[in-house]
Amino acid sequence: MRWIPFAILLYFTAVLQSTLAPFLAVHGIRPDFLVIIAVHYALAARAADALIACWIIGFVTDLTSLSFGDHGNVGVHALAFGLAALAMVALREIAFRESVITQIVCTFLARVIVAGIAGLHLLWAADAWSRTGEVLLAAIYSAVYTAAIAPYGHWLLRRGRSLLGIGITHRLRVG
């Protein structure tokens, strides 16, 4: 895996997440481009590289998100993305990685995990456990929206795999 192109991709995706996603919001529900990148790396990169890349993506998400009250949230998304990456790396062994259905389902599950953990942290920090259903419903809506646009993101990322250094690095030659 090439880490410099990964860092550049991550930077541009974080900028898109903070500038373009608010314009794509539907009733306050935004797509999460960083989850699409994380799922793609979790499905295509080597296991160790995928786990490290997803943790870094989560850390960048922490750095670009706001804290609330006197509670910082640096580390919450990194933990959530790391746990989602563990699930995706385990799941990819029993699923066809290049299938659009697999990519949609994995993106949905990863977004539910990330938004669920971040939402539960928010509820704990704000001591607002009565709003648990509202936070989890927003997580599911965000996961559906992100999964709906995921095939387009995965298609773009598949086109750049040779530049990113992930996926199939050699092909079988016949003859």
Stockholm file with secondary structure:
# STOCKHOLM 1.0

chainA/1-175         MRWIPFAILLYFTAVLQSTLAPFLAVHGIRPDFLVIIAVHYALAARAADALIACWIIGFVTDLTSLSFGDHGNVGVHALAFGLAALAMVALREIAFRESVITQIVCTFLARVIVAGIAGLHLLWAADAWSRTGEVLLAAIYSAVYTAAIAPYGHWLLRRGRSLLGIGITHRLRVG
#=GR chainA/1-175 SS CCHHHHHHHHHHHHHHHHHTGGGGCBTTBCCCHHHHHHHHHHHHSCHHHHHHHHHHHHHHHHHHSCCBTTBCCTTHHHHHHHHHHHHHHHHTTTSCTTCHHHHHHHHHHHHHHHHHHHHHHHHHHHTCGGGHHHHHHHHHHHHHHHHHHHHHHHHHHHHTHHHHTCSCCCCCCCC
#=GC SS_cons         CCHHHHHHHHHHHHHHHHHTGGGGCBTTBCCCHHHHHHHHHHHHSCHHHHHHHHHHHHHHHHHHSCCBTTBCCTTHHHHHHHHHHHHHHHHTTTSCTTCHHHHHHHHHHHHHHHHHHHHHHHHHHHTCGGGHHHHHHHHHHHHHHHHHHHHHHHHHHHHTHHHHTCSCCCCCCCC
//
